[in-house]
């Protein structure tokens, strides 16, 4: 199948769709014919969405992805679903001396819980099979990369684990479940936070978007349970 319009007439959810990676994914899917739904936490996030006026985009706010009822309502309003891509999450730089149960719970809620709830509702609306794609992180696959990021790494490791668990559970439903595990993505926020880094080694949002789009596409007929390293030159 050609990738040019491979998502024609297919409904796709993209959480975190207003961020740098989410925007790259949503715009790529729109180019390839998808009808894209994006949940926003608040009006500020909605306003910064660059594609909200696109005829095949629906940007919904407010939606709290850590709230069971809100997630259920968002997916229920979208009809039958082909793919759901879960980019929404949060990051915390936390040396061990600053770790607390509050920070850990926040990271698990923002990353693991939101992903799990979205997977649950996405699968419920994939009546004829579909694709779920999550975003974990490189330190979740190699925790030695996660110094001073312990709560974040624990939460993203949870995303990796639930991806592989659900790949097994949803196999008979013909829902393929995968995740990408990026290293640092080249975004304005990351450049500002790590101004002395070598940006040439970072992953471009457009390149990560291509990997996500393939895993979510009908061209992917056999890959499930994969945690795909997206490391760039790092």
C-alpha positions in Angstrom: 0.0 0.0 0.0 1.3 3.4 -0.9 2.1 5.7 2.1 0.8 8.8 0.3 -2.9 8.4 1.3 -2.7 5.3 3.5 -4.8 6.8 6.3 -7.6 7.9 4.0 -10.9 7.8 5.8 -9.3 6.4 9.0 -9.8 8.0 12.4 -6.6 8.5 14.4 -6.2 10.0 17.9 -2.9 11.8 18.7 -2.5 12.7 22.4 0.1 15.3 23.1 -0.7 16.5 19.6 0.2 20.2 20.2 3.8 19.6 21.2 6.7 19.5 18.8 6.6 15.7 18.2 2.8 15.6 18.4 2.4 18.4 15.8 4.8 16.6 13.5 2.8 13.4 13.8 -0.6 15.0 13.4 0.5 17.0 10.3 2.0 14.0 8.7 -1.2 11.9 9.3 -3.3 14.7 7.9 -1.1 14.8 4.8 -1.8 11.1 4.4 -5.5 11.4 4.6 -6.3 10.7 8.2 -9.1 12.3 10.3 -7.1 13.4 13.4 -8.5 14.0 16.9 -6.4 15.7 19.5 -7.3 16.2 23.2 -6.0 19.3 24.8 -5.7 19.9 28.5 -6.9 23.5 28.4 -7.6 26.5 26.2 -4.0 27.6 26.1 -2.9 24.3 24.6 -5.8 24.5 22.1 -4.8 28.0 21.0 -1.2 27.0 20.2 -2.4 24.1 18.0 -1.2 25.0 14.5 -3.5 22.7 12.6 -6.8 23.2 14.5 -8.5 24.8 11.5 -7.7 21.8 9.2 -10.9 20.3 7.8 -10.0 16.8 8.9 -8.7 17.8 12.4 -10.8 18.0 15.6 -9.0 19.5 18.6 -11.0 19.0 21.8 -10.6 20.8 25.1 -10.6 20.6 28.0 -9.6 16.9 28.3 -7.7 15.6 31.4 -6.1 12.4 30.2 -5.5 11.3 33.8 -9.2 11.2 34.5 -11.1 8.0 33.7 -14.4 9.7 32.8 -12.8 12.4 30.7 -10.8 9.9 28.6 -13.9 7.7 28.2 -15.9 10.6 27.0 -13.2 11.8 24.6 -12.9 8.4 22.9 -16.7 7.8 22.9 -17.2 11.0 20.8 -14.8 9.9 18.1 -16.6 6.9 16.7 -14.8 3.8 15.4 -11.0 4.2 15.6 -8.2 2.9 13.4 -5.2 4.1 15.4 -4.3 5.9 18.6 -0.9 7.4 19.2 -0.1 8.4 22.8 2.6 11.1 23.1 1.2 13.0 26.1 3.3 12.9 29.2 5.5 14.8 31.5 9.2 15.1 32.4 10.9 15.8 35.7 14.7 16.2 36.4 14.9 14.8 39.9 18.2 13.9 41.7 17.8 11.3 44.4 18.0 13.9 47.1 14.9 15.6 45.7 12.8 12.5 45.1 9.5 12.2 46.9 6.4 10.1 46.7 4.6 13.2 45.3 7.0 13.5 42.4 6.8 9.8 41.7 3.0 9.8 41.7 2.9 12.8 39.5 5.2 11.2 36.9 3.3 7.9 37.0 0.0 9.7 36.6 1.3 11.9 33.7 3.0 9.2 31.8 1.9 5.6 32.7 -1.7 6.3 33.8 -2.6 8.5 30.9 -1.2 6.0 28.5 -3.0 3.1 30.0 -6.4 4.9 30.1 -6.0 5.9 26.5 -5.0 2.4 25.5 -8.1 1.0 27.2 -10.5 3.3 25.5 -8.7 3.1 22.1 -9.0 -0.7 22.1 -12.7 -0.5 23.0 -13.3 1.5 19.8 -11.3 -0.6 17.4 -14.0 -2.9 16.2 -12.2 -4.1 13.1 -8.6 -4.2 14.4 -6.3 -1.2 14.7 -3.0 0.1 15.9 -1.9 1.6 19.2 1.5 3.3 19.4 2.9 4.6 22.7 6.0 6.7 23.5 8.4 5.4 26.2 12.0 6.7 26.4 15.5 5.5 26.0 16.3 5.4 29.7 13.3 3.1 30.2 15.1 0.5 28.0 18.6 1.2 29.5 18.1 2.7 33.0 21.8 3.5 33.2 20.9 6.4 30.9 18.5 7.7 33.6 20.7 9.2 36.3 18.8 12.0 38.2 15.6 11.0 36.3 14.4 8.1 38.6 10.7 8.9 38.8 10.5 9.7 35.1 12.3 6.5 34.2 10.1 4.4 36.4 7.0 5.9 34.8 8.3 5.4 31.2 9.3 1.9 32.1 5.7 1.4 33.0 4.7 2.5 29.5 7.1 0.0 28.0 5.7 -2.8 30.1 2.1 -2.0 29.4 2.9 -1.8 25.7 4.2 -5.4 25.6 1.5 -6.7 27.9 -1.3 -5.2 25.8 0.4 -6.5 22.6 -0.3 -10.0 23.9 -3.7 -9.2 25.3 -5.1 -7.5 22.2 -3.6 -9.9 19.6 -6.8 -11.8 19.0 -8.6 -8.4 18.5 -6.2 -7.7 15.6 -4.9 -4.6 17.5 -1.1 -4.2 17.1 0.5 -2.4 20.0 4.0 -0.9 19.8 6.1 1.9 21.3 9.0 4.1 20.2 11.8 4.8 22.7 13.4 8.1 21.7 16.5 9.7 23.0 16.5 13.5 23.2 14.2 15.0 20.6 15.3 18.2 18.9 12.7 20.7 20.2 13.0 24.4 21.2 12.3 23.5 24.8 15.1 20.9 24.9 17.6 23.3 23.1 16.8 25.9 25.7 17.2 23.4 28.6 20.5 21.9 27.2 22.1 24.8 25.4 25.6 23.3 25.5 24.5 20.0 23.9 25.4 18.8 20.4 22.0 19.2 18.7 23.2 17.3 15.6 22.9 14.1 17.5 19.3 14.6 18.5 16.3 13.1 16.9 14.3 15.4 14.6 10.5 15.4 15.3 9.8 14.7 11.7 12.0 11.6 11.7 10.4 10.2 14.9 7.0 11.0 13.3 7.8 8.8 10.4 8.4 5.8 12.7 5.2 6.4 14.6 3.2 6.8 11.4 4.5 3.4 10.1 3.7 1.6 13.3 0.2 3.1 13.2 -0.3 2.4 9.5 -2.0 -0.4 7.7 1.4 -1.2 6.1 2.4 -2.5 9.6 0.8 -6.0 9.5 3.2 -8.0 11.6 5.0 -5.8 14.2 3.5 -5.9 17.7 5.1 -5.7 21.2 8.1 -3.8 19.8 9.9 -1.1 21.7 11.6 0.6 18.8 14.9 2.5 19.6 14.8 6.0 18.1 18.2 7.3 19.1 19.5 9.3 16.2 23.3 9.6 16.4 23.3 9.6 20.2 
